[in-house]
């Protein structure tokens, strides 16, 4: 059929209600769905129809989808801008495919990452409501930082070599030189201006994990939006303070799987009896007790980042003194994970603690600081082992320094506590953690810590010693005293 015949047939079908027009030379038999939805579902076929064999380029080479304004950038020898429902096809002339470019769908091609980095160094401006064709410098810096975080410095050096190999062919030698400087600055071998908040610390030798910072911001926001509550610690005599500290250390170790009977733990802490078959576990309990029972030590909180690092290392060294193989007091050199959670990469530990500490300083109440500090240490996981115990010590130090009641997490409450941590780590929901620690603080305040005997009796009545999974199966939970 001739072109004229096709146009007439299409016109009759439109008049008969069998086709509807979406854009110039674009029709559909789908008469029900929104035009934008139809275009998005058939996007790459439509692109290939307008621009056969085109190269997906510029910002779209990274995003592999239309930008927020609908822009989809191409390199093609023919054609002008095409406006579709929800999408704008923006072709430009440029060098044809190079060897590193990849075949894509519907006969289209996709710029290689090397070419995408290089071409996105070209300056471009937004016009009206249209986004720039290329990503801004700060976005390129963020992507380079992500490359180094996920694939290592070697990947950045390889990118630099690959860029040099194609720069002349694409006529982008100046852009290649600029990219070379950016990569060198992020690797610490050059010095130049950085625009991205995540790239600036890396260029200074203190890179951080931006995904964790997003979690810290969410917790910070949730704490700031919460009406501040105050629970002053009641006056306790030395025996009462000793009892509370003992069970704080006992339960904190139990949460981490270091399990002793109460009588065994009493002999370890107060009589110095170290079981021959479990000396390291016993030293964990004794080390935790040594810190939490020292009122002066528990009143110390960090005034600056340097002091934070000092406190973390000093307290970790005390807790883990019985485990020299994990290098107590030394930040870990290997990746650390718990189940599906992969903690901050070793080379990002110091920088992430530093960035996170900046948020901590803007929190006002002891409870806010306590919750935030606990999560900061727990999420960064700076040491090979003992991070959970250390995180709870740092939490309670904030409360002791503010003359407020501590937070004790008993065995039966373990699942609630860990589930709340996971909710924030994996889904960004901060409220469960705040609620769990708020309840635990109220429970701690209500319990009778006047003596070991009185506390143990009341803890039994509260179901505190039950295994959390077994308690759930029996329909039991942590009861509020009285």
Secondary structure, 3 states (H helix, E strand, C coil): CCHHHHHHHHHHHHHCCCCEEEECCEEECCCCCCHHHHHHHCHHHHHHHHCCCCEECHHHHHHCCCCCCCEEEEECCCCCCEEECCEEEEEECCCCCCCCCEECHHHCEECCHHHHHHHCCCCCCCECCECCCCCCHHHHHHHHHHHHHHHCHHHHHHHHHHHHHHHHHHCCHHHHHHHHHHHHHHCCCCCCCCCCHHHHHHHCCCCCCHHHHHHHHHHHHHHHHCCCCCCECCCCCHHHHHHHHHHHHHHHHHHCCCCCCHHHHHHHHHHCCCCHHHHHHHHHHHHHHHHHCCHHHHCCCCCCHHHHHHHHHHHHHHHCCCCHHHCCCCCCCCCCEECCEECCCHHHHHHHHHHHHHHHCCCCCHHHHHHHHHHHHHHHCCCCCCHHHHHHHHHHHHHHHCCECCCCCCHHHHHHHHHHHHHHHHHCCCHHHHHHHHHHHHHHHHCCCCCHHHHHHHHHHCCCCCCHHHHHHHCCCCCCCC
